[in-house]
Amino acid sequence: MGRARKQEYRITLRCNTACNFKLRALARAAGVPRTEVLRQLILNGSIRERLRSEHLEWLAQLKGLARNLNQLTRLAHTQGFAAVAARHATLQAELVRMIEALRRDR
């Protein structure tokens, strides 16, 4: 943002001592005023989005699939892997699909 644009909005920021010292240290290290540090953080910084309800549903499904995989692993130790290979492949494909969906969404 260039200096030619009029900065017409004022924001009051309240922070604790640690936050204030961190802001002052950033400004000192960059050699700019604290307001410029905050402007740069607003323009170039990033904030991670909170998990939405659909993400929580996916996590619940992943937890269920992980439980199934653990049960299949126990079963494979007692009955042999050939007995559970087909079910294992199905669960693995479902896990890959869900992980890719999560990766695309974020």
Jmol script that loads the backbone (N, CA, C; Angstrom):
load data "model"
ATOM      1  N   MET A   1       0.845  -1.161   0.000  1.00  0.00           N
ATOM      2  CA  MET A   1       0.000   0.000   0.000  1.00  0.00           C
ATOM      3  C   MET A   1       0.895   1.229   0.000  1.00  0.00           C
ATOM      4  N   GLY A   2       0.728   2.074  -0.984  1.00  0.00           N
ATOM      5  CA  GLY A   2       1.570   3.247  -1.098  1.00  0.00           C
ATOM      6  C   GLY A   2       1.173   4.346  -0.128  1.00  0.00           C
ATOM      7  N   ARG A   3       2.089   5.261   0.085  1.00  0.00           N
ATOM      8  CA  ARG A   3       1.836   6.375   0.999  1.00  0.00           C
ATOM      9  C   ARG A   3       0.843   7.380   0.392  1.00  0.00           C
ATOM     10  N   ALA A   4       0.632   7.317  -0.923  1.00  0.00           N
ATOM     11  CA  ALA A   4      -0.240   8.284  -1.581  1.00  0.00           C
ATOM     12  C   ALA A   4      -1.700   8.092  -1.166  1.00  0.00           C
ATOM     13  N   ARG A   5      -2.079   6.893  -0.783  1.00  0.00           N
ATOM     14  CA  ARG A   5      -3.457   6.644  -0.374  1.00  0.00           C
ATOM     15  C   ARG A   5      -3.681   7.177   1.031  1.00  0.00           C
ATOM     16  N   LYS A   6      -4.811   7.824   1.201  1.00  0.00           N
ATOM     17  CA  LYS A   6      -5.137   8.381   2.507  1.00  0.00           C
ATOM     18  C   LYS A   6      -5.553   7.251   3.446  1.00  0.00           C
ATOM     19  N   GLN A   7      -4.968   7.236   4.607  1.00  0.00           N
ATOM     20  CA  GLN A   7      -5.316   6.216   5.587  1.00  0.00           C
ATOM     21  C   GLN A   7      -6.338   6.817   6.532  1.00  0.00           C
ATOM     22  N   GLU A   8      -7.589   6.492   6.276  1.00  0.00           N
ATOM     23  CA  GLU A   8      -8.667   7.182   6.963  1.00  0.00           C
ATOM     24  C   GLU A   8      -9.288   6.389   8.107  1.00  0.00           C
ATOM     25  N   TYR A   9      -8.907   5.157   8.316  1.00  0.00           N
ATOM     26  CA  TYR A   9      -9.510   4.354   9.365  1.00  0.00           C
ATOM     27  C   TYR A   9      -8.546   4.180  10.526  1.00  0.00           C
ATOM     28  N   ARG A  10      -9.053   4.307  11.730  1.00  0.00           N
ATOM     29  CA  ARG A  10      -8.247   4.161  12.933  1.00  0.00           C
ATOM     30  C   ARG A  10      -8.754   2.939  13.692  1.00  0.00           C
ATOM     31  N   ILE A  11      -7.832   2.103  14.134  1.00  0.00           N
ATOM     32  CA  ILE A  11      -8.165   0.904  14.890  1.00  0.00           C
ATOM     33  C   ILE A  11      -7.432   0.962  16.220  1.00  0.00           C
ATOM     34  N   THR A  12      -8.151   0.746  17.296  1.00  0.00           N
ATOM     35  CA  THR A  12      -7.541   0.699  18.610  1.00  0.00           C
ATOM     36  C   THR A  12      -7.255  -0.752  18.947  1.00  0.00           C
ATOM     37  N   LEU A  13      -6.044  -1.034  19.366  1.00  0.00           N
ATOM     38  CA  LEU A  13      -5.643  -2.397  19.679  1.00  0.00           C
ATOM     39  C   LEU A  13      -5.224  -2.476  21.139  1.00  0.00           C
ATOM     40  N   ARG A  14      -5.832  -3.396  21.862  1.00  0.00           N
ATOM     41  CA  ARG A  14      -5.445  -3.641  23.242  1.00  0.00           C
ATOM     42  C   ARG A  14      -4.731  -4.982  23.283  1.00  0.00           C
ATOM     43  N   CYS A  15      -3.573  -5.022  23.929  1.00  0.00           N
ATOM     44  CA  CYS A  15      -2.842  -6.284  24.024  1.00  0.00           C
ATOM     45  C   CYS A  15      -2.137  -6.364  25.372  1.00  0.00           C
ATOM     46  N   ASN A  16      -1.708  -7.551  25.719  1.00  0.00           N
ATOM     47  CA  ASN A  16      -1.010  -7.739  26.989  1.00  0.00           C
ATOM     48  C   ASN A  16       0.465  -7.353  26.826  1.00  0.00           C
ATOM     49  N   THR A  17       1.209  -7.470  27.914  1.00  0.00           N
ATOM     50  CA  THR A  17       2.608  -7.042  27.922  1.00  0.00           C
ATOM     51  C   THR A  17       3.454  -7.829  26.924  1.00  0.00           C
ATOM     52  N   ALA A  18       3.262  -9.153  26.898  1.00  0.00           N
ATOM     53  CA  ALA A  18       4.065  -9.983  25.990  1.00  0.00           C
ATOM     54  C   ALA A  18       3.803  -9.615  24.532  1.00  0.00           C
ATOM     55  N   CYS A  19       2.545  -9.391  24.199  1.00  0.00           N
ATOM     56  CA  CYS A  19       2.177  -9.019  22.832  1.00  0.00           C
ATOM     57  C   CYS A  19       2.789  -7.659  22.475  1.00  0.00           C
ATOM     58  N   ASN A  20       2.732  -6.734  23.412  1.00  0.00           N
ATOM     59  CA  ASN A  20       3.287  -5.399  23.181  1.00  0.00           C
ATOM     60  C   ASN A  20       4.799  -5.473  22.946  1.00  0.00           C
ATOM     61  N   PHE A  21       5.498  -6.231  23.767  1.00  0.00           N
ATOM     62  CA  PHE A  21       6.954  -6.361  23.592  1.00  0.00           C
ATOM     63  C   PHE A  21       7.292  -7.037  22.264  1.00  0.00           C
ATOM     64  N   LYS A  22       6.499  -8.024  21.882  1.00  0.00           N
ATOM     65  CA  LYS A  22       6.731  -8.707  20.600  1.00  0.00           C
ATOM     66  C   LYS A  22       6.538  -7.731  19.434  1.00  0.00           C
ATOM     67  N   LEU A  23       5.492  -6.923  19.504  1.00  0.00           N
ATOM     68  CA  LEU A  23       5.231  -5.937  18.459  1.00  0.00           C
ATOM     69  C   LEU A  23       6.366  -4.910  18.388  1.00  0.00           C
ATOM     70  N   ARG A  24       6.821  -4.428  19.535  1.00  0.00           N
ATOM     71  CA  ARG A  24       7.922  -3.468  19.559  1.00  0.00           C
ATOM     72  C   ARG A  24       9.209  -4.081  18.995  1.00  0.00           C
ATOM     73  N   ALA A  25       9.464  -5.353  19.347  1.00  0.00           N
ATOM     74  CA  ALA A  25      10.668  -6.024  18.851  1.00  0.00           C
ATOM     75  C   ALA A  25      10.611  -6.192  17.331  1.00  0.00           C
ATOM     76  N   LEU A  26       9.453  -6.560  16.806  1.00  0.00           N
ATOM     77  CA  LEU A  26       9.302  -6.687  15.350  1.00  0.00           C
ATOM     78  C   LEU A  26       9.539  -5.349  14.660  1.00  0.00           C
ATOM     79  N   ALA A  27       8.969  -4.291  15.236  1.00  0.00           N
ATOM     80  CA  ALA A  27       9.129  -2.960  14.638  1.00  0.00           C
ATOM     81  C   ALA A  27      10.588  -2.524  14.680  1.00  0.00           C
ATOM     82  N   ARG A  28      11.249  -2.769  15.800  1.00  0.00           N
ATOM     83  CA  ARG A  28      12.655  -2.374  15.943  1.00  0.00           C
ATOM     84  C   ARG A  28      13.521  -3.151  14.953  1.00  0.00           C
ATOM     85  N   ALA A  29      13.281  -4.464  14.840  1.00  0.00           N
ATOM     86  CA  ALA A  29      14.083  -5.302  13.939  1.00  0.00           C
ATOM     87  C   ALA A  29      13.890  -4.893  12.479  1.00  0.00           C
ATOM     88  N   ALA A  30      12.665  -4.511  12.120  1.00  0.00           N
ATOM     89  CA  ALA A  30      12.387  -4.120  10.741  1.00  0.00           C
ATOM     90  C   ALA A  30      12.739  -2.660  10.475  1.00  0.00           C
ATOM     91  N   GLY A  31      12.890  -1.881  11.540  1.00  0.00           N
ATOM     92  CA  GLY A  31      13.205  -0.470  11.362  1.00  0.00           C
ATOM     93  C   GLY A  31      12.030   0.349  10.868  1.00  0.00           C
ATOM     94  N   VAL A  32      10.830  -0.067  11.227  1.00  0.00           N
ATOM     95  CA  VAL A  32       9.621   0.645  10.814  1.00  0.00           C
ATOM     96  C   VAL A  32       8.752   0.880  12.050  1.00  0.00           C
ATOM     97  N   PRO A  33       7.788   1.789  11.958  1.00  0.00           N
ATOM     98  CA  PRO A  33       6.889   2.010  13.089  1.00  0.00           C
ATOM     99  C   PRO A  33       5.993   0.789  13.351  1.00  0.00           C
ATOM    100  N   ARG A  34       5.473   0.724  14.565  1.00  0.00           N
ATOM    101  CA  ARG A  34       4.594  -0.405  14.922  1.00  0.00           C
ATOM    102  C   ARG A  34       3.369  -0.466  14.010  1.00  0.00           C
ATOM    103  N   THR A  35       2.844   0.685  13.626  1.00  0.00           N
ATOM    104  CA  THR A  35       1.673   0.691  12.747  1.00  0.00           C
ATOM    105  C   THR A  35       1.986   0.049  11.397  1.00  0.00           C
ATOM    106  N   GLU A  36       3.192   0.261  10.911  1.00  0.00           N
ATOM    107  CA  GLU A  36       3.570  -0.344   9.633  1.00  0.00           C
ATOM    108  C   GLU A  36       3.711  -1.858   9.773  1.00  0.00           C
ATOM    109  N   VAL A  37       4.222  -2.321  10.920  1.00  0.00           N
ATOM    110  CA  VAL A  37       4.306  -3.771  11.171  1.00  0.00           C
ATOM    111  C   VAL A  37       2.913  -4.372  11.128  1.00  0.00           C
ATOM    112  N   LEU A  38       1.969  -3.720  11.777  1.00  0.00           N
ATOM    113  CA  LEU A  38       0.592  -4.228  11.786  1.00  0.00           C
ATOM    114  C   LEU A  38      -0.016  -4.198  10.387  1.00  0.00           C
ATOM    115  N   ARG A  39       0.242  -3.139   9.621  1.00  0.00           N
ATOM    116  CA  ARG A  39      -0.265  -3.086   8.237  1.00  0.00           C
ATOM    117  C   ARG A  39       0.283  -4.241   7.410  1.00  0.00           C
ATOM    118  N   GLN A  40       1.575  -4.507   7.546  1.00  0.00           N
ATOM    119  CA  GLN A  40       2.188  -5.591   6.781  1.00  0.00           C
ATOM    120  C   GLN A  40       1.634  -6.953   7.207  1.00  0.00           C
ATOM    121  N   LEU A  41       1.397  -7.124   8.496  1.00  0.00           N
ATOM    122  CA  LEU A  41       0.802  -8.372   8.965  1.00  0.00           C
ATOM    123  C   LEU A  41      -0.606  -8.554   8.412  1.00  0.00           C
ATOM    124  N   ILE A  42      -1.370  -7.472   8.359  1.00  0.00           N
ATOM    125  CA  ILE A  42      -2.724  -7.548   7.805  1.00  0.00           C
ATOM    126  C   ILE A  42      -2.674  -7.880   6.318  1.00  0.00           C
ATOM    127  N   LEU A  43      -1.773  -7.234   5.574  1.00  0.00           N
ATOM    128  CA  LEU A  43      -1.723  -7.434   4.125  1.00  0.00           C
ATOM    129  C   LEU A  43      -1.079  -8.754   3.733  1.00  0.00           C
ATOM    130  N   ASN A  44      -0.045  -9.178   4.452  1.00  0.00           N
ATOM    131  CA  ASN A  44       0.731 -10.345   4.015  1.00  0.00           C
ATOM    132  C   ASN A  44       0.622 -11.557   4.927  1.00  0.00           C
ATOM    133  N   GLY A  45       0.061 -11.378   6.103  1.00  0.00           N
ATOM    134  CA  GLY A  45      -0.026 -12.482   7.048  1.00  0.00           C
ATOM    135  C   GLY A  45      -1.136 -13.445   6.673  1.00  0.00           C
ATOM    136  N   SER A  46      -1.184 -14.551   7.357  1.00  0.00           N
ATOM    137  CA  SER A  46      -2.247 -15.517   7.103  1.00  0.00           C
ATOM    138  C   SER A  46      -2.745 -16.081   8.427  1.00  0.00           C
ATOM    139  N   ILE A  47      -4.015 -16.377   8.460  1.00  0.00           N
ATOM    140  CA  ILE A  47      -4.663 -16.955   9.625  1.00  0.00           C
ATOM    141  C   ILE A  47      -5.318 -18.250   9.172  1.00  0.00           C
ATOM    142  N   ARG A  48      -5.129 -19.293   9.967  1.00  0.00           N
ATOM    143  CA  ARG A  48      -5.754 -20.573   9.617  1.00  0.00           C
ATOM    144  C   ARG A  48      -7.217 -20.560  10.006  1.00  0.00           C
ATOM    145  N   GLU A  49      -8.025 -21.070   9.120  1.00  0.00           N
ATOM    146  CA  GLU A  49      -9.462 -21.125   9.330  1.00  0.00           C
ATOM    147  C   GLU A  49      -9.790 -22.178  10.401  1.00  0.00           C
ATOM    148  N   ARG A  50     -10.821 -21.919  11.176  1.00  0.00           N
ATOM    149  CA  ARG A  50     -11.273 -22.907  12.155  1.00  0.00           C
ATOM    150  C   ARG A  50     -11.883 -24.092  11.435  1.00  0.00           C
ATOM    151  N   LEU A  51     -11.867 -25.225  12.105  1.00  0.00           N
ATOM    152  CA  LEU A  51     -12.473 -26.422  11.521  1.00  0.00           C
ATOM    153  C   LEU A  51     -13.983 -26.231  11.419  1.00  0.00           C
ATOM    154  N   ARG A  52     -14.525 -26.559  10.260  1.00  0.00           N
ATOM    155  CA  ARG A  52     -15.963 -26.487  10.055  1.00  0.00           C
ATOM    156  C   ARG A  52     -16.596 -27.814  10.453  1.00  0.00           C
ATOM    157  N   SER A  53     -17.908 -27.856  10.509  1.00  0.00           N
ATOM    158  CA  SER A  53     -18.610 -29.070  10.935  1.00  0.00           C
ATOM    159  C   SER A  53     -18.322 -30.239   9.991  1.00  0.00           C
ATOM    160  N   GLU A  54     -18.169 -29.959   8.695  1.00  0.00           N
ATOM    161  CA  GLU A  54     -17.878 -31.053   7.758  1.00  0.00           C
ATOM    162  C   GLU A  54     -16.485 -31.637   8.012  1.00  0.00           C
ATOM    163  N   HIS A  55     -15.541 -30.786   8.449  1.00  0.00           N
ATOM    164  CA  HIS A  55     -14.217 -31.303   8.792  1.00  0.00           C
ATOM    165  C   HIS A  55     -14.311 -32.218  10.007  1.00  0.00           C
ATOM    166  N   LEU A  56     -15.132 -31.834  10.975  1.00  0.00           N
ATOM    167  CA  LEU A  56     -15.301 -32.668  12.165  1.00  0.00           C
ATOM    168  C   LEU A  56     -15.945 -34.007  11.800  1.00  0.00           C
ATOM    169  N   GLU A  57     -16.886 -33.979  10.850  1.00  0.00           N
ATOM    170  CA  GLU A  57     -17.502 -35.229  10.377  1.00  0.00           C
ATOM    171  C   GLU A  57     -16.454 -36.119   9.714  1.00  0.00           C
ATOM    172  N   TRP A  58     -15.583 -35.524   8.898  1.00  0.00           N
ATOM    173  CA  TRP A  58     -14.523 -36.299   8.247  1.00  0.00           C
ATOM    174  C   TRP A  58     -13.579 -36.896   9.281  1.00  0.00           C
ATOM    175  N   LEU A  59     -13.251 -36.112  10.301  1.00  0.00           N
ATOM    176  CA  LEU A  59     -12.366 -36.633  11.344  1.00  0.00           C
ATOM    177  C   LEU A  59     -13.012 -37.794  12.078  1.00  0.00           C
ATOM    178  N   ALA A  60     -14.321 -37.725  12.314  1.00  0.00           N
ATOM    179  CA  ALA A  60     -15.027 -38.837  12.951  1.00  0.00           C
ATOM    180  C   ALA A  60     -14.991 -40.079  12.060  1.00  0.00           C
ATOM    181  N   GLN A  61     -15.170 -39.889  10.755  1.00  0.00           N
ATOM    182  CA  GLN A  61     -15.099 -41.017   9.822  1.00  0.00           C
ATOM    183  C   GLN A  61     -13.694 -41.610   9.788  1.00  0.00           C
ATOM    184  N   LEU A  62     -12.683 -40.735   9.803  1.00  0.00           N
ATOM    185  CA  LEU A  62     -11.298 -41.224   9.820  1.00  0.00           C
ATOM    186  C   LEU A  62     -11.025 -42.032  11.083  1.00  0.00           C
ATOM    187  N   LYS A  63     -11.558 -41.569  12.198  1.00  0.00           N
ATOM    188  CA  LYS A  63     -11.377 -42.286  13.457  1.00  0.00           C
ATOM    189  C   LYS A  63     -12.009 -43.680  13.366  1.00  0.00           C
ATOM    190  N   GLY A  64     -13.205 -43.757  12.770  1.00  0.00           N
ATOM    191  CA  GLY A  64     -13.870 -45.051  12.594  1.00  0.00           C
ATOM    192  C   GLY A  64     -13.075 -45.975  11.675  1.00  0.00           C
ATOM    193  N   LEU A  65     -12.534 -45.413  10.583  1.00  0.00           N
ATOM    194  CA  LEU A  65     -11.723 -46.221   9.671  1.00  0.00           C
ATOM    195  C   LEU A  65     -10.439 -46.705  10.351  1.00  0.00           C
ATOM    196  N   ALA A  66      -9.847 -45.848  11.177  1.00  0.00           N
ATOM    197  CA  ALA A  66      -8.640 -46.256  11.898  1.00  0.00           C
ATOM    198  C   ALA A  66      -8.954 -47.395  12.858  1.00  0.00           C
ATOM    199  N   ARG A  67     -10.109 -47.328  13.521  1.00  0.00           N
ATOM    200  CA  ARG A  67     -10.529 -48.420  14.412  1.00  0.00           C
ATOM    201  C   ARG A  67     -10.677 -49.726  13.624  1.00  0.00           C
ATOM    202  N   ASN A  68     -11.308 -49.623  12.450  1.00  0.00           N
ATOM    203  CA  ASN A  68     -11.480 -50.816  11.611  1.00  0.00           C
ATOM    204  C   ASN A  68     -10.131 -51.393  11.192  1.00  0.00           C
ATOM    205  N   LEU A  69      -9.186 -50.521  10.836  1.00  0.00           N
ATOM    206  CA  LEU A  69      -7.854 -50.995  10.447  1.00  0.00           C
ATOM    207  C   LEU A  69      -7.160 -51.704  11.606  1.00  0.00           C
ATOM    208  N   ASN A  70      -7.311 -51.179  12.811  1.00  0.00           N
ATOM    209  CA  ASN A  70      -6.721 -51.829  13.974  1.00  0.00           C
ATOM    210  C   ASN A  70      -7.331 -53.208  14.203  1.00  0.00           C
ATOM    211  N   GLN A  71      -8.642 -53.313  14.047  1.00  0.00           N
ATOM    212  CA  GLN A  71      -9.302 -54.607  14.203  1.00  0.00           C
ATOM    213  C   GLN A  71      -8.838 -55.589  13.135  1.00  0.00           C
ATOM    214  N   LEU A  72      -8.693 -55.093  11.899  1.00  0.00           N
ATOM    215  CA  LEU A  72      -8.216 -55.959  10.821  1.00  0.00           C
ATOM    216  C   LEU A  72      -6.782 -56.410  11.069  1.00  0.00           C
ATOM    217  N   THR A  73      -5.975 -55.542  11.632  1.00  0.00           N
ATOM    218  CA  THR A  73      -4.593 -55.916  11.932  1.00  0.00           C
ATOM    219  C   THR A  73      -4.555 -57.024  12.973  1.00  0.00           C
ATOM    220  N   ARG A  74      -5.369 -56.902  14.004  1.00  0.00           N
ATOM    221  CA  ARG A  74      -5.445 -57.965  15.020  1.00  0.00           C
ATOM    222  C   ARG A  74      -5.926 -59.273  14.398  1.00  0.00           C
ATOM    223  N   LEU A  75      -6.933 -59.164  13.537  1.00  0.00           N
ATOM    224  CA  LEU A  75      -7.463 -60.348  12.872  1.00  0.00           C
ATOM    225  C   LEU A  75      -6.414 -60.980  11.961  1.00  0.00           C
ATOM    226  N   ALA A  76      -5.635 -60.144  11.275  1.00  0.00           N
ATOM    227  CA  ALA A  76      -4.596 -60.650  10.380  1.00  0.00           C
ATOM    228  C   ALA A  76      -3.521 -61.388  11.166  1.00  0.00           C
ATOM    229  N   HIS A  77      -3.236 -60.952  12.385  1.00  0.00           N
ATOM    230  CA  HIS A  77      -2.242 -61.648  13.208  1.00  0.00           C
ATOM    231  C   HIS A  77      -2.733 -63.031  13.633  1.00  0.00           C
ATOM    232  N   THR A  78      -4.033 -63.179  13.810  1.00  0.00           N
ATOM    233  CA  THR A  78      -4.551 -64.480  14.241  1.00  0.00           C
ATOM    234  C   THR A  78      -4.906 -65.386  13.069  1.00  0.00           C
ATOM    235  N   GLN A  79      -5.484 -64.822  12.003  1.00  0.00           N
ATOM    236  CA  GLN A  79      -5.955 -65.649  10.889  1.00  0.00           C
ATOM    237  C   GLN A  79      -5.079 -65.569   9.647  1.00  0.00           C
ATOM    238  N   GLY A  80      -4.129 -64.687   9.624  1.00  0.00           N
ATOM    239  CA  GLY A  80      -3.290 -64.513   8.449  1.00  0.00           C
ATOM    240  C   GLY A  80      -3.778 -63.349   7.601  1.00  0.00           C
ATOM    241  N   PHE A  81      -2.841 -62.733   6.908  1.00  0.00           N
ATOM    242  CA  PHE A  81      -3.166 -61.528   6.148  1.00  0.00           C
ATOM    243  C   PHE A  81      -4.082 -61.819   4.965  1.00  0.00           C
ATOM    244  N   ALA A  82      -3.973 -62.983   4.365  1.00  0.00           N
ATOM    245  CA  ALA A  82      -4.794 -63.302   3.190  1.00  0.00           C
ATOM    246  C   ALA A  82      -6.278 -63.260   3.524  1.00  0.00           C
ATOM    247  N   ALA A  83      -6.634 -63.544   4.760  1.00  0.00           N
ATOM    248  CA  ALA A  83      -8.038 -63.561   5.153  1.00  0.00           C
ATOM    249  C   ALA A  83      -8.643 -62.162   5.198  1.00  0.00           C
ATOM    250  N   VAL A  84      -7.827 -61.142   5.401  1.00  0.00           N
ATOM    251  CA  VAL A  84      -8.362 -59.787   5.551  1.00  0.00           C
ATOM    252  C   VAL A  84      -7.856 -58.833   4.466  1.00  0.00           C
ATOM    253  N   ALA A  85      -7.143 -59.325   3.474  1.00  0.00           N
ATOM    254  CA  ALA A  85      -6.507 -58.460   2.470  1.00  0.00           C
ATOM    255  C   ALA A  85      -7.521 -57.623   1.690  1.00  0.00           C
ATOM    256  N   ALA A  86      -8.632 -58.218   1.271  1.00  0.00           N
ATOM    257  CA  ALA A  86      -9.615 -57.487   0.468  1.00  0.00           C
ATOM    258  C   ALA A  86     -10.244 -56.358   1.275  1.00  0.00           C
ATOM    259  N   ARG A  87     -10.627 -56.644   2.506  1.00  0.00           N
ATOM    260  CA  ARG A  87     -11.231 -55.605   3.359  1.00  0.00           C
ATOM    261  C   ARG A  87     -10.207 -54.500   3.661  1.00  0.00           C
ATOM    262  N   HIS A  88      -8.973 -54.882   3.852  1.00  0.00           N
ATOM    263  CA  HIS A  88      -7.906 -53.917   4.122  1.00  0.00           C
ATOM    264  C   HIS A  88      -7.720 -52.981   2.929  1.00  0.00           C
ATOM    265  N   ALA A  89      -7.731 -53.513   1.730  1.00  0.00           N
ATOM    266  CA  ALA A  89      -7.557 -52.692   0.524  1.00  0.00           C
ATOM    267  C   ALA A  89      -8.715 -51.701   0.381  1.00  0.00           C
ATOM    268  N   THR A  90      -9.936 -52.139   0.699  1.00  0.00           N
ATOM    269  CA  THR A  90     -11.097 -51.250   0.628  1.00  0.00           C
ATOM    270  C   THR A  90     -10.958 -50.097   1.613  1.00  0.00           C
ATOM    271  N   LEU A  91     -10.569 -50.409   2.845  1.00  0.00           N
ATOM    272  CA  LEU A  91     -10.391 -49.364   3.850  1.00  0.00           C
ATOM    273  C   LEU A  91      -9.257 -48.419   3.476  1.00  0.00           C
ATOM    274  N   GLN A  92      -8.201 -48.952   2.928  1.00  0.00           N
ATOM    275  CA  GLN A  92      -7.072 -48.119   2.527  1.00  0.00           C
ATOM    276  C   GLN A  92      -7.489 -47.146   1.426  1.00  0.00           C
ATOM    277  N   ALA A  93      -8.253 -47.617   0.452  1.00  0.00           N
ATOM    278  CA  ALA A  93      -8.727 -46.749  -0.621  1.00  0.00           C
ATOM    279  C   ALA A  93      -9.635 -45.653  -0.065  1.00  0.00           C
ATOM    280  N   GLU A  94     -10.482 -46.005   0.896  1.00  0.00           N
ATOM    281  CA  GLU A  94     -11.367 -45.019   1.510  1.00  0.00           C
ATOM    282  C   GLU A  94     -10.571 -43.973   2.282  1.00  0.00           C
ATOM    283  N   LEU A  95      -9.543 -44.396   2.989  1.00  0.00           N
ATOM    284  CA  LEU A  95      -8.678 -43.464   3.717  1.00  0.00           C
ATOM    285  C   LEU A  95      -7.983 -42.498   2.755  1.00  0.00           C
ATOM    286  N   VAL A  96      -7.451 -43.007   1.674  1.00  0.00           N
ATOM    287  CA  VAL A  96      -6.773 -42.159   0.688  1.00  0.00           C
ATOM    288  C   VAL A  96      -7.750 -41.142   0.114  1.00  0.00           C
ATOM    289  N   ARG A  97      -8.970 -41.570  -0.181  1.00  0.00           N
ATOM    290  CA  ARG A  97      -9.983 -40.672  -0.726  1.00  0.00           C
ATOM    291  C   ARG A  97     -10.310 -39.556   0.259  1.00  0.00           C
ATOM    292  N   MET A  98     -10.473 -39.892   1.529  1.00  0.00           N
ATOM    293  CA  MET A  98     -10.823 -38.887   2.528  1.00  0.00           C
ATOM    294  C   MET A  98      -9.668 -37.919   2.773  1.00  0.00           C
ATOM    295  N   ILE A  99      -8.463 -38.416   2.808  1.00  0.00           N
ATOM    296  CA  ILE A  99      -7.302 -37.548   3.021  1.00  0.00           C
ATOM    297  C   ILE A  99      -7.138 -36.584   1.852  1.00  0.00           C
ATOM    298  N   GLU A 100      -7.340 -37.062   0.641  1.00  0.00           N
ATOM    299  CA  GLU A 100      -7.262 -36.180  -0.531  1.00  0.00           C
ATOM    300  C   GLU A 100      -8.358 -35.119  -0.499  1.00  0.00           C
ATOM    301  N   ALA A 101      -9.560 -35.503  -0.056  1.00  0.00           N
ATOM    302  CA  ALA A 101     -10.649 -34.529   0.042  1.00  0.00           C
ATOM    303  C   ALA A 101     -10.310 -33.453   1.063  1.00  0.00           C
ATOM    304  N   LEU A 102      -9.725 -33.861   2.186  1.00  0.00           N
ATOM    305  CA  LEU A 102      -9.297 -32.884   3.195  1.00  0.00           C
ATOM    306  C   LEU A 102      -8.211 -31.978   2.648  1.00  0.00           C
ATOM    307  N   ARG A 103      -7.277 -32.546   1.925  1.00  0.00           N
ATOM    308  CA  ARG A 103      -6.157 -31.763   1.366  1.00  0.00           C
ATOM    309  C   ARG A 103      -6.661 -30.736   0.346  1.00  0.00           C
ATOM    310  N   ARG A 104      -7.633 -31.116  -0.482  1.00  0.00           N
ATOM    311  CA  ARG A 104      -8.199 -30.195  -1.472  1.00  0.00           C
ATOM    312  C   ARG A 104      -8.964 -29.070  -0.803  1.00  0.00           C
ATOM    313  N   ASP A 105      -9.638 -29.374   0.284  1.00  0.00           N
ATOM    314  CA  ASP A 105     -10.470 -28.392   0.949  1.00  0.00           C
ATOM    315  C   ASP A 105      -9.654 -27.363   1.694  1.00  0.00           C
ATOM    316  N   ARG A 106      -8.492 -27.702   2.186  1.00  0.00           N
ATOM    317  CA  ARG A 106      -7.651 -26.766   2.950  1.00  0.00           C
ATOM    318  C   ARG A 106      -6.782 -26.087   1.987  1.00  0.00           C
TER     319      ARG A 106
END
end "model"
wireframe off; spacefill off
backbone 0.3
color backbone group
